[in-house]
Amino acid sequence: MARIIAIANQKGGVGKTTTAVNLAASLAICERKTLLVDADPQGNATSGVGVRKDQLRYALYDVLIDGRPASDVILTDASLPYLDILPATQDLVGAELELVERRERERVMRRALEDARGSYEFILIDCPPSLGLITLNVLAAADGVLIPIQCEYYALEGISQLLNTIKLVQQNFNASLAIDGVLLTMYDSRVNLCRQVAADAKEYFGARMFPTVIPRNVRLAEAPSFGKPILLYDIQSVGAKSYLAVAQELVRRVEGATLIPRSLPPVSGEVPAVSIEGDA
């Protein structure tokens, strides 16, 4: 039975889609059957794995609004045999309005993913940069939330709003919703501000922080323009190694496994990490 994880932060530009795409690819590389669900009307997670949105017949909108089975819409990524994608298009913008009058509108996503859940080990959902009805649906469907935080000024501002939303979802729709982890993105150890944000986040979230951070990395920024996760674009890059390390930690937390890889491609070099007590 899959663990459904929402990648959520209402602040835009913090690395939600980058994390959703590359963490899903990392889990797939390690032979964890993974479904990537694009719940953002911008559809960047869809294009980030090489899917042409203009050629899609069906997308998440059809699942949520028209009741089409998710299995009819899910696509297989031929380059990563363990990764499937439930894509999104701009039509999803209208779903938020159309769901308003729907009975039990907050549970539509949960029902939509029920049949697919038994076919995967992980389902990662890329949330839109808002706390609207689509994000509420995702949180109501999820088992856990992964929160990316950009290492910049005001990074933690607004996180309390997300945490309050999570608490409301726990109280009203999904009592078992947990925080699976907090991930620092766009980290640069040379910048004092980044180190300060890391220290503040560690103090606030404690053991929920991932020890590995996602650095600012040119190759990581380039990969989406080629429609590839970083692991397929440049597996030796620091961004690829970072997401593989995050995937390892996520599996350890979820499965209690001390080792993740069933078949891990060879990589060399160090993985960027924040030793919170020292470096950060």
C-alpha angles and dihedrals in degrees: 000000000000124000107228112216124188116211098211142169122135090216113093125230097029097119103266096139094039088052095045093050098042097039090050090049091048092052090048092049087055090053098253105142102239137185118202112204117197107209095165116098089218087070094211094143088054094053090038090070093045101264115146106227093198090061097051117115095189135015141171091293090066091051096049100038107025097034095237111165113259089230089066092056104037114107128206119230104224092197092056110037094195095052127085127177133214099199133210135211134187088273086082088076088073093048092074091058095042092051093057093083094038119113111247087005093172092062100051094101092047092055091044093057098042096094094045095049096081093057098060143053094210133022113190118193122200106214126208118252094262142069094239131129095287092055090045089053091051093050091048089053098043131093092203144008127227112199119202114203122193115224097240142104112295089019093138094039109109094019088104088060091054091047090051089052090050089051092051091050090050091051098045113021115008118024093178096057110128137181105250094187151320117239127199113219135190090024121175115182091201091066117082091209092059091052091048093050089050091052093047092048092049091050091049101041103025114182092006089076117099108237090220119072129203109240130211100267131173094212091051090052093048098049098078091057087061093047092243137118111242091254090064094039099048117348092182093058121110089242092057092048091048095054091046088055092049090050089052091053092045092053090047090054096044102036100025087234120152092206127038110188120093086169114000120180114236116266130174134207135043126308114232111246137166114235090202094196092053119012095033 
